[in-house]
């Protein structure tokens, strides 16, 4: 078991959105202690485990590249992940995470979903220069300035961000292909006007409609 590389304990798919918990039984996993010595893990799926609150047992799993914590509603503190610099894909959707600061050292991170969380500051992500896909559809987000340096981004989800006032910092995202915005931004030509310089940007979605 100590040499196990893939451990999938999810009770749901990390891409099933709002109906995650209604369609699938909740995991009864609460204690991650048994994972403490599984240091060969590269994939760890715990999606749909609302009883999990403490991530410290997996802090020593430094080989993990994919970590799925979708709908782990008991998870609020990401500090145990600060040393997991090999992570390439991280799903935090529908957790109670408030700060992304522990992710600032994840230089290899390419995909992050932190939608429907309590985050209000994207500054810790400004150093995650490998990010290609970023989903941060959370009501607390008002400033996207920290996203500006993430020039490798191809997909950006800013839906459910009603306080977002300017997209000007995104003009540096020359690789951006698709952008998702809240439905209340529909028709706001002044908001999206600065993005005309992004020649790779072919799809802008307002709510559920592509524009």
C-alpha positions in Angstrom: 0.0 0.0 0.0 2.9 2.4 0.7 3.8 2.2 -3.0 0.3 3.0 -4.2 0.3 5.9 -6.8 -3.4 6.3 -7.5 -6.1 6.5 -4.8 -9.6 7.4 -6.0 -12.0 7.7 -3.0 -14.4 10.3 -4.5 -18.1 9.9 -4.2 -18.7 12.2 -7.1 -17.2 13.6 -10.3 -15.4 16.9 -9.7 -17.2 18.3 -12.7 -20.8 17.7 -11.7 -21.4 21.1 -10.3 -24.4 22.1 -8.1 -26.0 18.7 -8.0 -22.9 16.9 -6.7 -24.3 16.0 -3.3 -27.8 15.3 -4.3 -26.9 12.6 -6.9 -24.3 10.7 -5.0 -24.0 9.3 -1.5 -21.7 11.3 0.8 -18.4 9.7 1.7 -18.1 8.7 5.3 -14.3 9.4 5.2 -13.4 11.9 8.0 -9.8 10.9 9.0 -7.0 11.1 6.5 -4.5 9.8 9.0 -4.0 6.4 7.1 -2.7 8.4 4.1 0.1 9.9 6.1 2.7 7.4 4.9 1.5 6.9 1.3 4.2 9.1 -0.1 4.2 7.6 -3.6 0.7 8.9 -4.4 0.5 11.0 -7.5 -3.3 11.1 -7.7 -5.7 11.5 -4.7 -9.4 11.9 -5.2 -11.5 12.8 -2.2 -14.4 14.7 -3.9 -17.7 14.5 -2.1 -16.2 13.9 1.4 -17.8 16.6 3.6 -16.6 15.1 6.8 -12.9 15.8 6.0 -11.7 18.9 7.8 -8.0 18.3 8.4 -5.6 18.0 5.4 -2.4 17.8 7.5 -2.1 14.0 7.1 -1.5 14.4 3.3 1.1 17.2 3.8 3.9 14.6 3.4 2.5 13.3 0.1 4.8 15.5 -1.9 4.5 13.5 -5.2 0.8 14.2 -5.6 0.1 15.9 -9.0 -3.7 15.7 -9.0 -5.7 16.5 -5.9 -9.6 16.5 -6.0 -11.3 18.0 -3.0 -14.6 19.1 -4.7 -17.5 19.3 -2.2 -15.3 18.7 0.8 -17.3 21.3 2.7 -15.4 20.8 5.9 -12.1 21.9 4.3 -11.3 25.5 5.1 -7.5 25.5 5.8 -5.2 24.8 2.9 -1.9 25.4 4.8 -1.0 21.7 4.8 -0.8 21.9 1.0 1.9 24.6 1.1 4.7 22.2 0.5 3.0 20.1 -2.2 4.7 21.8 -5.0 4.3 19.0 -7.5 0.5 19.6 -7.8 -0.6 20.2 -11.4 -4.4 20.0 -10.9 -6.3 21.1 -7.8 -10.1 21.1 -7.4 -11.4 23.1 -4.5 -14.9 23.8 -5.8 -17.6 24.1 -3.1 -15.3 23.9 -0.1 -15.1 26.5 2.7 -11.7 27.7 1.7 -11.2 31.4 2.3 -7.5 31.9 1.4 -5.4 30.6 -1.5 -2.1 31.8 0.1 -0.8 28.2 0.6 -0.9 27.8 -3.2 1.6 30.5 -3.9 4.5 28.1 -4.2 2.8 25.8 -6.6 4.8 26.7 -9.6 3.7 23.7 -11.6 0.0 24.2 -11.1 -1.9 24.2 -14.4 -5.5 23.7 -13.4 -7.3 25.2 -10.4 -11.0 25.2 -9.7 -11.8 27.3 -6.6 -15.4 28.2 -7.6 -18.2 28.6 -5.1 -15.8 29.1 -2.2 -15.3 32.0 0.2 -12.2 33.4 -1.4 -11.9 37.1 -2.1 -8.3 37.6 -3.0 -6.5 36.1 -6.0 -3.1 37.6 -5.2 -1.5 34.3 -4.1 -2.0 33.0 -7.6 0.1 35.7 -9.3 3.1 33.5 -8.9 1.5 30.4 -10.3 2.7 31.1 -13.8 2.0 27.7 -15.2 -1.8 28.1 -14.8 -3.7 27.3 -18.0 -7.2 26.8 -16.6 -8.5 28.9 -13.8 -12.0 28.7 -12.4 -12.7 31.2 -9.6 -16.5 31.8 -9.8 -16.9 33.2 -6.3 -18.9 36.2 -5.1 -16.0 37.7 -3.1 -13.9 38.3 -6.2 -13.8 41.9 -7.2 -10.3 42.5 -8.5 -8.6 40.4 -11.2 -5.3 42.3 -11.2 -3.4 39.3 -9.9 -4.5 37.3 -12.9 -2.6 39.6 -15.3 0.8 37.8 -15.0 -0.8 34.4 -15.8 0.0 34.7 -19.5 -0.4 30.9 -20.1 -4.1 30.9 -19.2 -6.3 29.6 -22.0 -9.6 29.3 -19.9 -10.8 31.6 -17.2 -14.1 31.3 -15.3 -15.2 34.5 -13.5 -18.9 33.7 -13.4 -20.7 34.3 -10.1 -18.5 37.4 -9.5 -21.1 40.2 -9.3 -18.7 42.7 -7.8 -16.3 42.5 -10.7 -15.9 46.0 -12.2 -13.0 45.8 -14.6 -11.4 43.3 -16.9 -8.6 45.6 -17.9 -5.9 43.5 -16.1 -6.8 40.6 -18.5 -5.4 42.4 -21.5 -2.1 40.7 -21.0 -3.5 37.2 -21.4 -2.5 36.6 -24.9 -3.2 32.9 -24.9 -6.8 33.2 -23.5 -9.3 31.4 -25.6 -12.4 31.3 -23.5 -13.8 33.5 -20.7 -16.9 32.9 -18.6 -18.6 35.9 -17.0 -21.6 36.4 -14.7 -25.0 36.8 -16.5 -25.4 40.3 -15.1 -22.4 41.4 -17.3 -24.3 40.6 -20.5 -24.6 43.7 -22.6 -21.9 45.6 -20.8 -19.8 46.5 -23.8 -17.6 48.9 -21.8 -16.5 46.0 -19.6 -15.4 43.7 -22.4 -14.2 46.4 -24.8 -10.5 46.2 -23.6 -10.4 42.5 -24.4 -10.6 43.1 -28.2 -6.9 43.1 -28.3 -6.8 39.4 -27.3 -6.7 37.7 -30.7 -6.9 34.2 -29.3 -10.1 34.9 -27.4 -12.9 33.3 -29.4 -15.5 32.5 -26.8 -17.1 34.7 -24.1 -19.9 33.2 -22.1 -22.4 35.1 -20.1 -24.3 32.8 -17.8 -25.1 29.8 -19.9 -24.9 31.6 -23.3 -21.8 31.9 -25.5 -21.3 35.3 -27.2 
